[in-house]
Amino acid sequence: MASMRVSSLLLAAVGISFLAGCGAVFLNEGAKTASLADGLQNPQANKPKVNIPKDQCVVGNFDDGSKNVDPKLYGGGGGLWMALSSGGGGDINSAFIVDGGANGTPKAIHVFGKLTDKGDKSYPGFQVQCKLKDHGYFDASNFTGIQFYYNCPPDDQALKRRFGIGTAPTLPGDQGGTCSTGCYDNFGADLAPTSDWVKKVLPFSDIKREGWGGPVAPPDFTDHLAELINLGWTHSANNMAGTYNIDYWVDEVEFF
């Protein structure tokens, strides 16, 4: 009996060694890391992206003067561009699509006005916002990044300039999201002041949250590409009391 038990253990050891030699990986197939074993690939890992024509990557170039998201946008439908003043910050111009776009194009978005911040932690700001669809989430998983042109004239006095992407886990329910605490810490990037049009290119892997908001799980933007709600360019005084002149432009917004 003892010799049979030893033989069984030896056979098991040889079997495990053989499987390891074949490249088997003992992982949960549904895990994000389960993909590399021969014949044991996570169906969601390295999923091929759709080859999207360039004209279906455009979110807005504004040349037709419309506030609608480009109707050709892949996966879009009924989205809208807006200019908003949040937190009681002051009056913003209502006619925000004007002549004079980037690279000599006919039109762009131009936002300006006087922003008042009381320093009372209400964080008012002026925002260019794009709701990507009229309802539901926008799925950007077939793209790898976003790019746009941005112009911030010298008379802009904002103390904080940021581009953000609102997603389900970072926006509250009344904005179409699922966030309950510490909302609005969207994935995005800070914007440097500039005296002329500059092109900002952001691969999705470079887009981060600021870190002050509630936890998001999983934490990376690339885990939430199918849950996009809006895009936003916000200028504010970042809770520094005073009145500030706000003046900036946005144009040629595209996924890639």
C-alpha positions as CSV (number, residue, x, y, z in Angstrom):
1,M,0.0,0.0,0.0
2,A,2.8,2.4,0.8
3,S,4.5,1.8,-2.5
4,M,1.2,2.5,-4.3
5,R,0.8,5.8,-2.4
6,V,4.4,6.8,-3.4
7,S,3.7,5.9,-7.0
8,S,0.5,8.0,-7.1
9,L,2.4,11.0,-5.7
10,L,5.2,10.6,-8.3
11,L,2.6,10.4,-11.1
12,A,0.9,13.6,-9.8
13,A,4.2,15.4,-9.6
14,V,5.1,14.4,-13.2
15,G,1.7,15.5,-14.4
16,I,2.1,18.9,-12.9
17,S,5.6,19.3,-14.3
18,F,4.3,18.3,-17.7
19,L,1.5,20.9,-17.6
20,A,3.9,23.6,-16.5
21,G,6.2,22.7,-19.4
22,C,3.3,23.1,-21.8
23,G,2.8,26.7,-20.6
24,A,-0.4,26.1,-18.6
25,V,-1.2,29.0,-16.3
26,F,-3.4,28.3,-13.3
27,L,-5.4,31.5,-13.2
28,N,-9.1,32.3,-13.1
29,E,-10.0,32.6,-16.8
30,G,-12.1,35.7,-16.0
31,A,-9.3,37.6,-14.4
32,K,-7.7,40.5,-16.1
33,T,-4.3,38.8,-16.0
34,A,-5.6,35.5,-17.5
35,S,-4.5,35.5,-21.1
36,L,-1.0,34.1,-21.7
37,A,-1.3,30.4,-21.5
38,D,-1.5,28.4,-24.7
39,G,-5.1,27.5,-25.2
40,L,-6.2,29.3,-22.0
41,Q,-6.9,32.9,-23.1
42,N,-9.2,35.4,-21.5
43,P,-11.7,36.2,-24.3
44,Q,-11.7,39.9,-23.2
45,A,-7.9,40.2,-23.2
46,N,-6.3,41.9,-26.2
47,K,-9.7,42.1,-27.9
48,P,-9.1,43.5,-31.4
49,K,-10.4,47.1,-31.9
50,V,-12.6,48.1,-34.7
51,N,-10.8,50.0,-37.5
52,I,-12.8,53.3,-37.3
53,P,-12.6,55.8,-40.3
54,K,-11.2,59.2,-39.3
55,D,-14.5,61.0,-39.9
56,Q,-16.1,58.8,-37.3
57,C,-13.6,59.8,-34.7
58,V,-14.6,63.4,-34.6
59,V,-16.6,64.6,-31.6
60,G,-16.8,68.2,-32.7
61,N,-15.1,70.7,-35.0
62,F,-18.0,73.2,-34.9
63,D,-17.5,74.3,-38.5
64,D,-21.2,74.0,-39.3
65,G,-22.1,76.1,-36.2
66,S,-24.1,73.3,-34.6
67,K,-24.1,72.5,-30.9
68,N,-24.7,68.9,-31.7
69,V,-22.0,66.2,-31.3
70,D,-20.9,65.2,-34.8
71,P,-23.6,62.7,-36.0
72,K,-20.9,60.5,-37.6
73,L,-19.2,59.8,-34.3
74,Y,-18.7,56.0,-33.9
75,G,-21.0,54.9,-31.1
76,G,-22.5,58.3,-30.5
77,G,-26.1,59.5,-30.8
78,G,-27.8,62.8,-30.0
79,G,-25.0,64.3,-27.9
80,L,-24.8,68.1,-27.2
81,W,-22.2,70.8,-26.6
82,M,-22.8,73.3,-23.8
83,A,-21.2,76.3,-22.0
84,L,-21.9,76.2,-18.3
85,S,-21.3,78.4,-15.2
86,S,-21.2,76.2,-12.1
87,G,-21.3,77.1,-8.4
88,G,-22.8,80.6,-8.9
89,G,-19.6,81.8,-10.6
90,G,-21.1,84.4,-12.8
91,D,-22.4,85.0,-16.3
92,I,-20.9,83.1,-19.3
93,N,-21.4,84.0,-22.9
94,S,-24.4,82.3,-24.5
95,A,-23.2,82.3,-28.1
96,F,-20.1,80.2,-27.7
97,I,-19.6,78.8,-31.2
98,V,-17.8,81.6,-33.1
99,D,-15.6,82.4,-36.0
100,G,-11.8,81.7,-35.9
101,G,-10.9,78.0,-35.4
102,A,-7.6,76.2,-35.0
103,N,-5.5,75.7,-38.1
104,G,-7.5,78.3,-40.0
105,T,-10.7,76.3,-39.7
106,P,-14.0,78.4,-39.8
107,K,-15.2,78.0,-36.2
108,A,-14.4,77.0,-32.6
109,I,-15.8,77.2,-29.1
110,H,-15.0,80.4,-27.2
111,V,-15.9,80.8,-23.6
112,F,-15.4,84.1,-21.6
113,G,-16.8,86.1,-18.8
114,K,-16.2,87.3,-15.2
115,L,-15.9,84.5,-12.6
116,T,-16.4,85.3,-9.0
117,D,-15.1,82.8,-6.4
118,K,-16.1,83.5,-2.7
119,G,-13.5,81.2,-1.3
120,D,-16.3,79.2,0.5
121,K,-15.4,75.8,-1.0
122,S,-18.1,76.0,-3.6
123,Y,-15.4,75.9,-6.4
124,P,-17.3,77.8,-9.1
125,G,-16.0,77.5,-12.7
126,F,-16.8,78.1,-16.3
127,Q,-17.0,74.9,-18.3
128,V,-17.2,73.8,-21.9
129,Q,-19.1,70.5,-21.6
130,C,-19.9,67.8,-24.2
131,K,-22.6,65.2,-23.3
132,L,-21.5,62.4,-25.6
133,K,-25.0,60.8,-26.0
134,D,-28.5,61.9,-25.3
135,H,-28.9,58.9,-23.0
136,G,-26.8,56.0,-21.7
137,Y,-23.1,55.6,-21.7
138,F,-20.7,56.2,-24.6
139,D,-18.4,53.3,-25.3
140,A,-14.9,54.5,-26.2
141,S,-13.2,51.1,-25.9
142,N,-12.5,51.0,-29.7
143,F,-10.4,54.1,-29.4
144,T,-7.0,54.5,-27.7
145,G,-7.0,58.2,-26.8
146,I,-8.4,61.7,-27.3
147,Q,-7.0,64.9,-28.8
148,F,-8.1,68.5,-29.1
149,Y,-6.8,72.0,-29.8
150,Y,-6.9,74.5,-27.0
151,N,-6.1,78.3,-26.8
152,C,-5.8,80.3,-23.7
153,P,-5.2,84.0,-24.4
154,P,-3.0,86.1,-21.9
155,D,-6.1,87.8,-20.4
156,D,-7.3,84.6,-18.9
157,Q,-6.8,84.7,-15.2
158,A,-7.9,81.3,-14.2
159,L,-5.8,79.7,-11.5
160,K,-6.8,76.1,-12.5
161,R,-7.4,74.8,-16.0
162,R,-8.4,71.2,-16.4
163,F,-9.8,68.8,-19.0
164,G,-11.9,65.9,-17.6
165,I,-13.9,63.0,-18.7
166,G,-17.0,62.2,-16.7
167,T,-17.7,58.5,-16.2
168,A,-20.3,56.4,-14.4
169,P,-18.2,55.9,-11.2
170,T,-17.2,59.6,-10.9
171,L,-20.5,61.3,-11.6
172,P,-23.6,61.3,-9.3
173,G,-27.0,59.8,-10.3
174,D,-28.5,63.1,-11.4
175,Q,-25.7,63.3,-14.0
176,G,-26.2,59.8,-15.2
177,G,-23.6,58.2,-13.0
178,T,-23.4,55.8,-10.1
179,C,-21.2,57.9,-7.7
180,S,-22.6,58.5,-4.2
181,T,-19.7,60.2,-2.3
182,G,-16.7,62.3,-3.4
183,C,-18.1,62.8,-6.9
184,Y,-16.7,64.9,-9.8
185,D,-13.1,63.8,-9.4
186,N,-13.2,62.9,-13.1
187,F,-10.4,61.3,-15.0
188,G,-8.5,64.0,-16.9
189,A,-5.4,66.2,-17.2
190,D,-4.3,69.7,-16.2
191,L,-3.9,72.2,-19.0
192,A,-1.1,74.7,-19.1
193,P,-1.7,78.3,-20.2
194,T,-0.9,79.2,-23.8
195,S,-1.0,82.3,-26.0
196,D,-1.9,80.4,-29.2
197,W,-3.6,77.2,-30.4
198,V,-1.8,74.1,-29.1
199,K,-2.7,70.4,-29.7
200,K,-3.2,68.3,-26.7
201,V,-2.9,64.5,-27.3
202,L,-3.9,62.2,-24.4
203,P,-3.6,58.4,-24.7
204,F,-6.2,56.9,-22.4
205,S,-3.4,55.3,-20.4
206,D,-2.2,58.8,-19.4
207,I,-5.6,60.1,-18.1
208,K,-5.7,60.2,-14.3
209,R,-7.9,61.4,-11.5
210,E,-6.7,64.1,-9.2
211,G,-7.2,61.9,-6.2
212,W,-9.5,63.8,-3.8
213,G,-12.7,62.0,-4.7
214,G,-14.3,58.8,-3.6
215,P,-12.6,55.5,-4.6
216,V,-13.2,54.0,-8.0
217,A,-12.8,50.3,-8.6
218,P,-11.0,49.3,-10.7
219,P,-9.0,52.5,-10.4
220,D,-7.7,53.0,-14.0
221,F,-9.5,55.0,-16.6
222,T,-8.9,52.2,-19.1
223,D,-11.2,50.0,-17.0
224,H,-14.1,52.4,-17.6
225,L,-14.0,53.1,-21.3
226,A,-17.5,51.8,-21.9
227,E,-18.9,54.1,-19.2
228,L,-18.2,57.6,-20.5
229,I,-20.8,60.3,-20.0
230,N,-19.3,63.7,-20.9
231,L,-16.2,65.7,-21.7
232,G,-15.4,69.0,-19.9
233,W,-12.9,71.8,-20.1
234,T,-13.1,73.8,-16.8
235,H,-11.4,77.1,-15.8
236,S,-11.7,78.1,-12.2
237,A,-10.0,80.0,-9.3
238,N,-9.7,76.8,-7.3
239,N,-11.3,78.4,-4.2
240,M,-9.2,81.5,-4.1
241,A,-11.6,84.4,-3.4
242,G,-11.8,87.1,-6.0
243,T,-13.1,88.0,-9.4
244,Y,-11.3,86.7,-12.4
245,N,-11.4,87.2,-16.2
246,I,-12.0,83.9,-18.0
247,D,-11.2,83.5,-21.6
248,Y,-10.4,80.2,-23.5
249,W,-11.1,78.3,-26.8
250,V,-11.6,74.7,-27.7
251,D,-11.6,73.1,-31.2
252,E,-11.1,70.0,-33.3
253,V,-12.0,67.4,-30.6
254,E,-11.4,63.8,-31.8
255,F,-10.8,60.3,-30.5
256,F,-8.0,58.3,-32.0
